[in-house]
Amino acid sequence: MSLPLRDVYAEPTLADLMPSVLSSAGVAGESNRLDLAPADHTVVLLVDGMGWELLQRNTKAAPYLTQAPGSPMRAGFPTTTAVSLASLGTGLPSGLHGITGYQSYVDEIEAPVNWLRWTLAGTAIDQRDDLVPETVQPHRTVFERGREAGLTVTTVVPKAFEGSGLTRAVLRGGNFVGVSAYGDLLAQVAAAVRTGGRSLVYCYIGEVDTLGHVYGPESAAWLAQLTVVDRFVEQLAGALPDGTRLLVTADHGMVDASRGRRIDFDHTPGLGEDVTVIAGEPRCRHIYTDHVGRVLERWRNELGDHAWVGTRDDAFAACLFGSDPDPSLARRIGDIVAVGRGESTVIRSDGEQVMSNLPGQHGALTDEELLVPLLRIG
């Protein structure tokens, strides 16, 4: 068995972005791994799903963004929104903040949790009382650290995010401003920068990811939305006060899984045998079992070259969840981890009907998923 891929954290990742911003604003004790120049006012815009490779292939749809100064950096692993937002908000890899996938098994409730919704996986059953977000993820966020150091910290995101489990777990600490559309997003970000002596504003756009999932990355709908975002960023940059730095990044990219092999966990003979829980998502699966050796062999035989399949220890040896994962969080990582290669997926046509039918997928370690932009404007 060969170890996968790459040492994800050998190069800068999203976990390094906010500590670098704080350091560049003069906050002591923060690491500036990205070598950001000093700045008193920074806006960080995260465009969900806008991977570096996708952006570079579509210059006509995004002329402003593709001409902006910048370079690729890595999202972290798994390449999925909940994990990346947690890394952005804490400055930690997934093995330390504990949000280890789209869905993770959590010992406290003996069931998998959907971190984006903070519900039992596959249900609408809210878990904020049983899994208190501030306890599940206890590390101080970068927003708390910035506020404690005297920065005015503002989070400008959709109104629906207010009080959500993920917001409380990994984005807490700033002044929350809920918005409804691009117009008030721009106005509220510009206003927030003008508040206080030093400021950090975090904002988020989600529609590129949504349309990538539904129609596929680089579909006509996706390209049209990318152009909308391109024009918005140009408008936003023009609306910010002089001396404000705008950093544009993303949480992950995406692949078109309709072109790859689809292995159906629910209908592939033997694949579910001895499996007690399956979590994660189609491009990165966490498999739980009391019979690791047997299940590992079956999965490797079935998936072949379409995925890297290894044990939790193999994943730790490859530093997929960081170089020093918290042992108390190890069970949030599967006994076996399966990471898609190419555009292949492990779907669940019965248990996850909607997600299994989406052409756009992410979670694995291809450049299309792992590389995200870090654009430096202003």
Secondary structure, 3 states (H helix, E strand, C coil): CCCCCCCHHHCCEHHHHHHHHHHHCCCCCCCCCCCCCCCCEEEEEEECCCCHHHHHHCCCCCHHHHHCCEEEEECCCCCCHHHHHHHHHHCCCHHHHCCCCCEEEECCCCEEEECCCCEECCCCCECCCCCCHHHHCCCCCHHHHHHHCCCEEEEEEEHHHCCCHHHHHHCCCCEEEEECCHHHHHHHHHHHHCCCCCEEEEEEECHHHHHHHHHCCCCHHHHHHHHHHHHHHHHHHHHCCCCEEEEEECCCCCEEHHHCCEEECCCCCCCCCCEEEEEEECCEEEEEECCHHHHHHHHHHHHHHHEEEEEHHHHHHCCCCCCCCCHHHHHHCCCEEEEECCCCEEECCCCCHHHHCCCEECCCCCHHHHEEEEEEEC
